[in-house]
Amino acid sequence: MAFPSHMIAIHLKMPILSCMMSAPETPFPTSDLPPYFQGLNDAQMQAVEALDGPVLVLAGAGTGKTRVLTTRLAHLIQTGRAFPSQILAVTFTNKAATEMKERVSHLLGGMPVEGWALGTFHALAARMLRRHADLVGLTSSFTILDPDDTLRLIKQIMETRNIDPKKNPPKMVMAMIDRWKDRALSPDDVSAQDAGDVVHGQMKGIYTDYQSRLKDVNACDFGDLLLHIIRILRNPQHAQILADYHRRFKYIMVDEYQDTNVAQYMWLRLLAQGSNNICCVGDDDQSIYGWRGAEVGNILRFEKDFPGAKIIRLEQNYRSTGHILAAAGGVISNNQGRLGKTLWCDGEQGDKLRVQGLWDGEAEARFIAEDIESQQLKKVPLRKMAVLVRAGFQMREFEERFIQMGIPYRVFGGPRFYERQEIRDALAYFRVVVQPADDLALERIINVPKRGIGTTSIKTIHEYGRANGLSMTESGQRMIAAGQFKGKTATSLGLVLSDFDRWRSLLSTTAHTELAGQILDESGYLTMWQSDKSPEAQGRVENLKELIAGMEEFESLPAFLEHVALVMETQNSGTGLDDYVSLMTLHGAKGLEFEQVYLPGWEDGLFPSQRSMDENGLKGLEEERRLAYVGITRARKRATISFAANRRMYGNWVTALPSRFVDELPEDHVEAASESGLYKPGRSQHWDSSGFDPSPRRESFSPPPIPVASSFSKPSVAGFSMGDRIRHATFGEGRVIHVAGAKLDIRFADGSTKRLMDSFVERAE
């Protein structure tokens, strides 16, 4: 699609303030303000009127950034500064683009506004690339491959290079190529250091082959859309193309600038070199997608990239109460990498942010569910409440509790716990062990992970079973005995059926939780996900371990499977309700708001995520802190943070410490409480963990914490200093790198950093 180069005359229902392309010499007198200015505060008005030169609008949570963007667009058109065809407006989602178009039309009296370049990065880049596709060896009719097609092509290339897909998962290869494209790196740009030792040094070759193969089939993946157009715009031989875009786009506006990656940033920089009239709207404190390639540095160095840039801060919040804003501000102020702003509101201070310490994850789920029920009795609709978790595995306990108490809920951003692929697969394994005649379950996982038992073999087993009145298990056994399968199929089918027989024989002699873990391990199913390098694989592993942890309260595997069946029935019968609690991850909650928000699992290691800190150091910690800020600012009137002293993590009980983010909450805006005997209020911090009493107080608590159980009885050891060598019963030897009262930050031999109480460690000799 070509961008219109002609001028489009638009008849507007509201009075035209100026028909000239140049700016008015003086601002609008107050009495002559156009209708769309009504209700804007001073900072918003300033952002709308700052039309010339580079502008960065730092829009805090709930400060009305969408209104500023749409009003600014309307103002550009209404004042005659630019026709729609001269505006480039970039959003991150198609939904946001549609909403922006509708709102601008409304501001301009309902007249449709057509002809402008409005859309997502990929959509706009695709339009440009189709005009110049021949310059990168493509035709204008090129195909845009979806992730499934991309993965299939990578598998073909790996097969040609004789690379074992089991040792080098194609998804891992695809993820690395995606990361390079996010950084605008073509195969020629990838250095030996970038390529590393992944796939035995063949990554750069795979990338080269992949790009060549895409060209052969006249196709692009999503990363190519920006990569190719950047290559064209940067090429001195095509300087006229860039000059044409500079003449065409007099104004550029970008939403959610804090979430841009390197390629998106480079594309914008190239296009903005013409008029230099670029306005970026974003919030450095809400940059939480580093794992997706987003670079918070793009927004932090805006003034350096665009000399003379005007920075406008939107700080008046229209969403949350004073205490909630102050609490969120107290946490985020601990980040070093931020431009800085302070949110405030004109309304009431409201309730203080509640912080609750609890014994374990089960107690936490019960506390939150009971609080939701009490709020419901106070006529607060369920749809105005949300539970926001850091990790997906946390959802199981809340789902179980909500179902038990009859509280309708809905999981956003993914299926419910028992509906997830990895959980359904695991349950299928367990069902076949308990009931050999469960053909549906066996068919689901007989070739998962891949065993060489294809659809033709499965169809043959089915036909034999129907003809002889046998289950798939019995059919397979008889057909193998009769020699009806040969080679790898016979071997693989025989092994998996004998495995099921062996697991079945252990039902009465082995603890069901132990047997469940054994099944997932020996079947290769757990290993399949552990070796998978896709972004969602780690979450699947955590969910599988949470599934096994959830079995403990049941007496047997059949009892657990019956429970799951009843849970699924309850979930299915509950669909269609329009009043339900929202359950989602913190990442999925960005951009949303609720009257009341519950934030469970605020413990060091879980939140902030230990993995994020281990892999990214201070950068990872600061992104986790921004995620905490996002979580708190989702609440309008009431926010509750909770943490547990004990939690089942990765299949083991661990003793947890309150998150360092809890310590960073300003005391004047927080109301703190704890189950008796767990934690006592501290002087400088909300929680003094030296008062922690780990002895169980509930019959339902079983087993006791395993990893640090041997450390419970040790007396507190005072006097640790930075540099001291220590030993921990589970994590081994390490060195103290920071001391905060009784809490020690320790770097262990494996490179990980953990925060522990001094009473849980001893000096290493």
C-alpha positions in Angstrom: 0.0 0.0 0.0 1.5 3.4 -1.0 1.2 6.3 1.4 -0.8 9.1 -0.2 1.4 11.9 -1.4 -1.4 14.2 -2.3 -3.1 16.6 0.2 -6.4 15.5 1.5 -9.0 18.2 2.1 -11.1 17.4 5.1 -14.4 19.0 5.9 -14.7 19.4 9.7 -18.0 19.9 11.6 -16.2 22.2 14.1 -14.9 25.7 13.2 -11.5 25.6 11.5 -9.1 27.6 13.5 -6.5 27.8 10.8 -6.2 26.5 7.3 -2.5 27.4 6.9 0.2 24.8 7.2 2.3 27.1 9.4 1.9 27.4 13.1 -0.2 30.2 14.6 2.0 33.0 15.8 0.4 33.1 19.2 -1.2 30.5 21.4 -4.9 30.3 21.6 -6.4 32.8 24.0 -8.1 31.0 26.9 -11.6 32.1 25.7 -10.9 30.7 22.2 -9.7 27.3 23.2 -11.1 24.6 20.9 -13.6 22.2 22.5 -11.1 19.3 22.6 -8.9 21.2 25.0 -11.6 21.2 27.7 -10.6 19.3 30.8 -6.9 19.1 30.1 -4.6 19.9 33.0 -1.6 22.3 32.6 0.9 19.5 31.8 -1.4 17.8 29.4 -2.1 21.1 27.6 1.7 21.8 27.4 2.2 18.3 25.8 -0.6 18.9 23.3 0.7 22.4 22.3 4.4 21.4 22.0 4.2 20.6 18.3 7.7 21.6 17.1 10.9 19.8 17.7 11.6 16.6 19.7 9.2 16.0 22.7 9.3 13.3 25.3 6.1 13.0 27.3 6.8 11.1 30.5 3.3 9.8 31.2 3.0 8.2 34.6 0.4 5.5 35.3 -3.2 6.8 35.1 -2.2 10.3 34.0 -4.2 10.4 30.7 -1.5 9.7 28.1 -4.0 8.3 25.5 -6.0 11.6 25.7 -2.8 13.6 25.2 -1.9 11.5 22.2 -5.3 11.8 20.5 -5.8 15.4 21.4 -2.3 16.2 20.0 -3.2 14.4 16.7 -6.5 16.3 16.5 -4.7 19.6 17.2 -2.2 19.0 14.4 -5.0 18.5 11.9 -7.3 21.2 13.2 -4.7 23.9 13.2 -3.6 23.0 9.7 -0.1 22.1 10.8 -0.3 18.8 8.9 -2.7 16.9 6.8 -3.3 13.3 8.0 -1.0 12.0 5.2 1.8 13.9 6.8 1.5 12.2 10.2 3.2 9.0 11.2 1.6 7.6 14.4 3.0 4.4 15.8 1.3 2.1 18.4 2.1 -1.3 19.8 -1.2 -3.0 19.1 -3.8 -2.9 16.4 -6.4 -2.4 19.1 -4.6 0.8 20.2 -4.4 2.0 16.6 -8.1 1.5 16.1 -9.0 3.2 19.4 -6.7 6.2 18.5 -8.4 6.6 15.1 -11.9 6.6 16.6 -11.0 9.0 19.4 -9.4 11.5 17.0 -12.4 11.3 14.7 -14.7 12.0 17.7 -12.6 15.0 18.8 -12.9 16.4 15.3 -16.7 16.3 15.3 -17.2 12.7 14.2 -15.7 13.2 10.7 -13.6 10.1 9.7 -9.9 10.9 9.4 -8.3 8.9 6.6 -5.0 8.8 4.7 -2.6 8.9 7.6 0.1 6.4 8.5 -1.3 4.9 11.7 -0.5 1.4 12.9 1.9 -0.9 14.7 5.7 -1.0 13.9 5.3 -4.2 11.9 2.2 -3.0 10.0 3.8 0.3 9.0 7.2 -1.3 8.1 5.4 -3.9 5.9 3.7 -1.1 3.9 7.0 0.5 3.3 8.8 -2.7 2.4 6.2 -3.7 -0.2 7.0 -0.4 -2.0 10.8 -1.2 -2.0 10.9 -5.0 -1.8 13.0 -5.4 -5.0 15.9 -3.6 -3.2 16.3 -6.6 -0.8 15.7 -9.3 -3.4 11.9 -9.8 -2.8 8.8 -8.9 -4.8 6.0 -6.7 -3.5 3.8 -9.8 -3.0 6.1 -11.4 -0.4 4.6 -13.6 2.2 4.9 -12.9 5.9 5.5 -16.2 7.7 3.9 -16.9 11.1 5.9 -18.5 13.9 4.9 -22.1 12.9 6.1 -21.6 9.4 9.3 -20.0 10.6 10.0 -22.9 13.0 9.4 -25.5 10.2 11.9 -23.7 8.0 14.5 -23.7 10.7 14.0 -27.4 11.3 14.6 -28.0 7.6 17.8 -26.1 7.7 19.0 -27.8 10.8 18.3 -31.2 9.2 20.3 -30.2 6.1 23.2 -29.3 8.4 22.8 -32.6 10.4 22.1 -30.8 13.6 20.4 -32.9 16.3 17.1 -31.1 17.2 17.0 -32.9 20.6 20.3 -31.5 21.7 19.7 -28.1 19.9 16.0 -27.3 20.1 14.8 -25.4 17.0 12.8 -23.1 19.2 16.0 -22.0 20.9 17.6 -21.3 17.4 14.5 -19.4 16.4 14.6 -17.3 19.6 18.2 -16.4 19.0 17.5 -15.3 15.4 14.6 -13.2 16.7 16.8 -11.5 19.3 19.4 -10.6 16.6 16.6 -9.1 14.4 15.3 -7.2 17.4 18.8 -5.6 17.5 18.7 -5.0 13.7 21.6 -7.5 13.1 21.7 -9.2 9.7 23.9 -12.4 9.3 26.8 -10.2 8.2 26.5 -8.1 11.4 26.6 -11.0 13.8 30.0 -11.3 15.4 31.6 -14.5 16.7 30.9 -13.2 20.2 27.2 -12.7 19.3 27.0 -16.2 17.8 28.7 -17.8 20.8 29.1 -21.6 21.0 25.4 -22.4 20.6 24.8 -25.3 18.2 28.5 -25.9 18.1 29.3 -22.6 16.4 26.9 -23.1 13.6 24.4 -20.4 14.6 25.7 -17.7 12.2 25.6 -20.3 9.3 22.0 -21.3 10.2 21.0 -17.6 10.2 22.6 -17.1 6.8 20.9 -20.2 5.3 17.6 -19.1 6.9 17.7 -15.6 5.3 18.7 -17.1 2.0 15.9 -19.6 2.1 13.4 -16.9 3.0 14.5 -15.0 -0.1 14.1 -18.1 -2.3 10.5 -18.5 -1.3 9.8 -14.7 -1.4 9.0 -14.5 2.3 9.8 -12.5 5.5 9.3 -13.2 9.1 8.1 -10.4 11.4 11.7 -9.4 12.4 12.5 -9.0 8.7 9.9 -6.3 8.2 12.0 -3.8 10.2 15.4 -5.3 9.4 14.9 -4.9 5.6 13.5 -1.4 5.7 16.3 -0.2 8.0 18.8 -1.7 5.6 17.2 0.2 2.7 17.0 3.5 4.6 20.6 3.3 5.8 22.0 2.5 2.4 23.6 5.7 0.8 22.7 4.3 -2.6 19.0 4.7 -1.7 19.3 8.2 0.0 16.5 9.5 -2.2 14.0 7.0 -0.5 14.8 8.3 2.9 14.6 11.8 1.7 11.1 11.1 0.3 9.9 9.9 3.7 11.5 12.9 5.4 9.4 15.2 3.1 6.3 13.1 3.6 6.2 12.8 7.4 6.3 16.2 9.0 5.2 14.8 12.4 6.0 11.5 14.1 4.2 10.3 17.3 5.0 7.1 19.2 3.1 5.4 22.0 4.7 3.2 24.7 8.2 4.3 23.7 9.7 2.6 26.8 8.9 -0.8 25.1 10.8 -0.2 21.9 13.6 -2.5 20.9 16.8 -1.5 19.1 15.4 -2.1 15.6 12.3 -0.1 16.3 14.4 2.7 17.8 16.7 2.8 14.7 13.7 2.9 12.3 12.3 5.9 14.2 15.6 7.7 14.4 16.1 7.4 10.6 12.6 8.8 9.9 12.8 11.6 12.4 16.0 13.0 10.9 14.0 15.0 8.5 11.6 17.3 10.4 12.9 16.4 13.9 9.3 16.8 15.0 9.1 13.5 16.9 6.9 13.1 20.0 7.4 10.0 22.1 5.0 9.1 24.9 6.0 6.6 27.5 6.9 5.8 31.1 10.4 4.6 32.0 9.0 3.3 35.3 6.7 0.9 33.3 9.3 -0.7 31.1 8.8 -4.4 32.0 9.4 -6.3 28.7 13.2 -6.6 28.7 12.9 -10.3 28.1 11.1 -9.5 24.9 13.9 -7.3 23.6 12.6 -3.9 24.9 15.4 -1.5 25.8 14.5 1.0 28.6 17.7 2.8 27.5 15.9 4.1 24.5 13.7 6.4 26.6 16.4 7.2 29.2 18.7 8.7 26.5 16.1 10.6 24.6 17.6 14.0 25.4 21.0 12.8 24.2 19.6 11.3 21.0 17.5 14.4 20.2 19.4 17.5 21.4 17.2 20.3 22.6 14.3 17.9 23.4 11.5 19.1 25.6 10.7 16.8 28.5 7.1 17.1 29.8 6.0 15.1 32.8 2.4 14.0 33.3 2.3 13.5 37.1 -1.4 14.1 38.0 -2.9 10.7 38.4 -6.6 10.2 37.8 -6.8 6.5 38.8 -5.5 5.8 42.3 -5.7 7.3 45.8 -2.9 9.1 47.5 -1.6 6.3 49.7 -1.4 3.9 46.7 0.5 6.4 44.6 2.9 7.2 47.5 3.5 3.5 48.2 4.3 2.9 44.5 6.5 6.0 44.3 8.5 4.9 47.4 9.3 1.6 45.7 10.3 2.9 42.3 12.4 5.7 43.7 15.0 3.0 44.6 15.8 2.5 40.8 18.9 4.3 39.6 18.0 4.0 35.9 15.0 6.4 35.6 14.3 10.0 34.6 12.2 10.6 37.7 8.7 11.9 38.4 6.3 11.9 41.3 2.7 11.0 40.9 0.0 12.8 42.8 -3.7 13.0 42.9 -6.3 15.7 43.7 -8.6 13.3 45.5 -8.7 11.5 48.8 -5.8 9.7 50.4 -7.9 6.6 50.7 -7.0 3.4 52.5 -3.4 2.7 53.3 -1.8 -0.1 51.3 -2.1 -3.3 53.3 0.8 -5.7 53.7 0.1 -9.2 55.2 2.5 -11.8 56.2 1.2 -15.4 56.2 2.4 -18.9 57.0 2.4 -20.6 53.6 1.0 -20.4 50.1 -2.2 -22.1 51.1 -2.8 -19.7 53.9 -2.2 -16.8 51.5 -4.8 -18.1 49.0 -7.3 -18.6 51.8 -6.7 -15.1 53.2 -7.2 -13.4 49.8 -10.2 -15.5 48.9 -11.9 -14.7 52.3 -11.1 -11.0 51.9 -12.6 -11.1 48.4 -15.7 -12.7 49.8 -16.0 -10.1 52.5 -15.7 -7.3 49.9 -18.4 -9.0 47.9 -20.7 -8.9 50.9 -20.0 -5.2 51.0 -21.4 -4.9 47.5 -18.1 -4.6 45.7 -18.6 -6.4 42.3 -16.1 -9.2 41.6 -15.2 -7.7 38.3 -13.6 -4.8 40.1 -11.1 -7.1 41.9 -8.0 -8.8 40.5 -5.3 -11.1 41.8 -1.9 -10.3 40.1 0.8 -13.0 40.4 4.5 -12.9 39.5 4.6 -16.5 38.2 2.0 -18.6 36.5 2.4 -21.5 38.9 1.0 -19.4 41.8 -2.4 -19.5 40.2 -3.2 -23.1 41.1 -3.7 -22.4 44.8 -6.0 -19.5 44.1 -8.0 -21.4 41.5 -8.5 -24.3 43.9 -9.6 -21.9 46.7 -11.9 -19.9 44.5 -13.6 -23.1 43.3 -13.9 -24.5 46.9 -15.5 -21.2 48.0 -17.7 -20.8 45.0 -16.0 -17.5 43.9 -16.3 -17.1 40.1 -13.0 -16.2 38.4 -11.4 -15.9 35.0 -7.8 -16.4 34.1 -6.5 -13.8 31.6 -3.5 -14.2 29.3 -3.7 -17.9 29.2 -5.8 -21.0 30.0 -6.8 -22.0 33.6 -4.2 -24.1 35.4 -5.8 -27.5 34.6 -6.4 -26.5 31.0 -2.8 -25.8 30.1 -1.1 -28.1 27.6 1.6 -29.4 30.0 -0.9 -30.1 32.7 -3.3 -31.9 30.4 -0.4 -34.0 29.1 0.7 -34.9 32.6 -2.8 -35.8 33.7 -3.1 -38.0 30.6 -0.1 -40.0 31.8 -1.6 -40.3 35.2 -5.0 -41.4 33.8 -3.5 -44.2 31.8 -1.5 -45.5 34.8 -4.7 -45.5 36.9 -7.0 -46.7 34.1 -5.4 -48.6 31.2 -8.6 -48.5 29.1 -8.5 -44.7 28.9 -7.9 -44.5 25.1 -8.3 -40.7 24.9 -5.6 -40.1 27.4 -3.2 -42.7 25.8 -3.7 -41.3 22.3 -2.8 -37.8 23.6 0.6 -38.7 25.0 1.6 -42.0 23.3 4.0 -40.0 21.1 4.7 -37.1 23.5 7.6 -36.6 23.6 8.3 -37.9 20.1 8.9 -41.7 20.1 8.4 -42.5 16.4 4.8 -43.7 16.9 3.1 -41.8 14.1 -0.6 -41.2 13.2 -0.7 -44.2 10.9 0.4 -46.5 13.7 -2.1 -45.0 16.1 -4.9 -45.4 13.5 -3.9 -49.1 13.0 -4.1 -49.7 16.8 -7.5 -48.1 16.9 -8.9 -50.2 14.0 -7.5 -53.4 15.6 -9.1 -52.5 19.0 -12.5 -51.7 17.5 -12.5 -55.0 15.5 -11.6 -57.0 18.6 -13.3 -55.1 21.4 -10.0 -54.1 23.0 -8.6 -50.9 24.5 -5.6 -49.2 22.8 -3.3 -50.6 25.5 -4.5 -54.2 25.0 -4.4 -53.7 21.2 -0.9 -52.5 21.2 0.4 -55.3 23.4 -1.3 -58.0 21.2 -0.1 -56.5 18.0 3.5 -56.3 19.2 3.3 -59.9 20.4 1.9 -60.9 16.9 4.8 -59.1 15.2 2.4 -56.6 13.4 4.8 -53.7 14.1 8.4 -53.7 13.0 11.6 -51.7 13.7 11.5 -48.5 15.7 7.8 -48.4 16.0 7.6 -51.8 17.6 10.5 -51.0 20.0 9.1 -47.6 21.0 5.5 -48.8 21.5 6.7 -51.8 23.5 8.8 -49.6 25.8 6.1 -47.1 26.5 3.5 -49.7 27.2 5.9 -51.7 29.5 6.6 -48.4 31.3 2.9 -47.9 32.0 2.7 -51.5 33.3 5.7 -50.8 35.6 4.3 -47.5 36.9 0.9 -49.2 37.5 2.5 -51.9 39.7 3.9 -49.1 41.9 0.5 -47.5 42.7 0.1 -49.4 45.9 3.7 -49.3 47.1 4.9 -45.8 46.2 3.8 -42.4 47.5 1.6 -40.9 44.8 3.6 -37.6 44.7 6.8 -39.6 44.3 5.2 -41.8 41.6 3.9 -38.8 39.7 7.4 -37.2 39.6 8.8 -40.6 38.5 6.3 -40.9 35.6 7.1 -37.4 34.3 10.8 -38.0 34.6 11.1 -41.5 33.2 8.7 -40.8 30.3 11.0 -38.0 29.2 8.2 -35.5 29.4 9.8 -33.3 32.0 13.1 -33.4 30.2 11.4 -32.4 27.0 10.4 -29.1 28.5 13.6 -28.6 30.5 15.6 -28.8 27.2 13.2 -26.5 25.4 14.6 -23.0 25.1 11.4 -21.2 24.2 10.3 -18.4 26.5 7.3 -20.3 27.9 9.2 -23.5 28.6 10.5 -22.5 32.1 6.9 -21.7 33.1 5.7 -25.1 31.9 8.3 -26.8 34.1 7.2 -24.7 37.1 3.6 -25.6 36.5 4.4 -29.3 36.3 6.2 -29.1 39.7 3.3 -27.2 41.1 0.9 -29.9 39.9 2.8 -32.5 41.9 3.0 -30.2 44.9 -0.8 -29.9 44.8 -1.2 -33.6 45.1 0.0 -33.7 48.6 -3.3 -33.1 50.3 -4.8 -36.1 48.5 -4.4 -39.7 49.7 -3.8 -41.3 46.3 -3.4 -40.6 42.6 -7.0 -41.8 41.8 -8.3 -39.4 44.4 -6.4 -36.5 42.9 -7.6 -37.3 39.4 -11.2 -37.4 40.6 -10.7 -34.0 42.2 -9.4 -32.6 39.0 -12.3 -34.0 37.0 -14.7 -32.3 39.5 -12.7 -29.1 39.3 -12.9 -29.1 35.5 -16.6 -29.7 35.6 -17.1 -26.8 38.0 -15.0 -24.5 35.8 -16.9 -25.4 32.6 -20.3 -24.9 34.3 -19.2 -21.5 35.5 -18.6 -20.0 32.1 -20.8 -17.2 30.9 -20.9 -15.3 34.2 -20.3 -11.6 33.8 -19.1 -11.0 37.4 -15.8 -12.7 38.2 -12.5 -12.1 39.8 -9.6 -11.5 37.3 -6.6 -13.7 37.8 -3.5 -12.9 35.8 0.2 -12.2 35.8 1.7 -8.8 36.6 3.0 -8.6 33.0 -0.5 -9.3 31.6 -2.0 -6.6 33.8 -0.1 -3.6 32.3 -2.5 -1.1 30.9 -5.4 -2.4 33.1 -7.0 -1.0 36.3 -9.2 -2.4 39.0 -10.8 -1.0 42.1 -9.1 -3.5 44.3 -5.9 -5.4 43.6 -4.2 -8.3 45.5 -0.5 -8.8 45.0 0.6 -12.2 46.4 4.0 -13.8 46.6 6.1 -10.8 47.4 9.1 -12.9 48.6 12.8 -12.6 47.6 13.5 -15.2 44.9 9.9 -15.2 43.7 9.5 -11.5 43.4 12.0 -10.1 42.6 12.6 -13.2 40.5 15.9 -14.9 41.4 16.4 -16.0 37.8 16.0 -12.4 36.5 18.6 -11.2 39.0 21.0 -14.0 38.3 20.8 -13.5 34.5 20.7 -9.7 34.4 22.1 -8.4 37.7 21.1 -4.9 38.6 19.3 -4.4 35.3 17.1 -7.4 36.1 16.4 -6.2 39.6 15.4 -2.8 38.4 13.0 -4.3 35.8 11.5 -6.4 38.6 11.0 -3.2 40.7 9.3 -1.6 37.7 7.0 -4.6 37.6 6.2 -4.0 41.3 5.4 -0.4 40.5 3.1 -1.5 37.7 1.3 -3.9 40.0 0.6 -1.4 42.7 -0.6 1.3 40.3 -3.2 -1.1 38.8 -5.3 -0.4 42.0 -7.7 2.5 42.2 -8.9 2.4 45.8 -7.4 -0.6 47.6 -4.2 -2.6 47.3 -3.1 -5.6 49.3 0.4 -7.1 49.2 1.1 -10.5 50.8 4.0 -12.9 51.3 4.4 -16.3 52.8 7.0 -17.6 55.3 7.1 -21.0 53.5 6.3 -21.8 49.8 6.5 -24.7 47.6 9.0 -23.8 44.9 10.3 -26.1 42.1 9.0 -29.1 44.0 10.5 -28.3 47.3 9.5 -26.4 50.4 11.6 -23.3 50.9 11.7 -20.8 53.7 11.0 -17.4 52.2 12.0 -13.9 53.2 9.8 -10.9 52.5 10.6 -9.2 49.3 13.1 -6.3 49.4 10.3 -4.4 47.7 8.2 -4.8 50.9 11.1 -3.1 52.8 11.0 -0.3 50.3 7.4 0.6 50.9 7.1 4.0 52.9 5.8 3.3 56.4 3.5 6.3 56.5 1.4 4.8 53.6 1.3 1.2 54.7 -0.7 -0.8 57.2 1.2 -4.0 58.1 0.0 -7.2 59.7 1.2 -10.7 60.2 0.0 -14.1 61.4 1.0 -14.5 65.0 4.6 -15.4 65.6 5.8 -15.0 62.0 7.3 -11.5 61.8 7.5 -8.6 64.1 7.5 -4.9 63.1 11.0 -3.4 62.7 12.2 0.1 63.4 13.5 1.0 60.0 11.7 -1.7 58.0 8.2 -3.1 58.1 9.4 -6.6 58.7 12.1 -7.8 61.0 12.6 -11.4 60.0 14.7 -12.2 63.1 11.3 -12.6 64.9 10.5 -15.5 62.5 9.3 -18.7 64.2 9.3 -21.6 61.8 7.5 -24.2 63.9 4.3 -25.4 62.2 1.0 -24.2 63.6 -1.4 -26.1 61.4 -2.2 -29.8 61.1 -2.6 -29.1 57.4 1.0 -28.0 57.0 2.9 -31.0 55.7 5.7 -31.6 55.1 7.9 -29.0 56.9 10.3 -26.9 54.9 12.9 -29.2 53.5 15.8 -27.2 52.0 16.6 -25.2 55.2 15.1 -27.4 57.8 18.6 -28.2 59.3 19.1 -24.5 59.7 16.0 -23.8 61.8 17.6 -24.5 65.2 20.8 -22.5 64.7 21.1 -19.3 66.8 21.4 -16.0 65.1 25.0 -15.2 64.3 25.8 -11.5 64.6 28.7 -9.6 63.1 28.7 -10.7 59.5 30.5 -8.2 57.2 30.9 -7.7 53.4 33.5 -10.2 52.1 32.9 -12.9 54.8 32.8 -16.5 53.5 29.8 -18.5 54.5 28.2 -21.9 54.1 24.5 -22.7 53.6 23.0 -26.2 54.0 21.4 -26.1 50.5 23.2 -23.5 48.4 26.8 -24.4 49.5 29.6 -21.9 50.0 29.4 -18.2 49.1 30.6 -14.7 50.0 28.6 -11.9 51.7 28.3 -8.9 49.3 25.8 -6.8 51.2 24.6 -6.6 54.8 21.2 -5.1 55.8 20.7 -5.8 59.5 20.0 -9.5 59.9 19.6 -10.0 56.1 22.6 -10.9 54.0 23.0 -10.7 50.2 25.3 -13.7 49.3 27.0 -14.5 46.0 27.3 -18.3 45.8 29.8 -20.4 43.9 27.4 -21.1 41.1 27.1 -17.3 40.4 23.7 -16.9 41.9 22.9 -14.2 44.5 20.4 -14.8 47.3 19.1 -12.8 50.3 19.1 -14.9 53.5 18.8 -14.4 57.2 22.1 -14.6 59.0 20.7 -17.4 61.2 20.4 -19.6 58.2 24.2 -19.6 57.4 27.4 -20.3 59.2 30.9 -19.1 58.7 33.0 -21.1 56.2 36.4 -22.1 57.6 
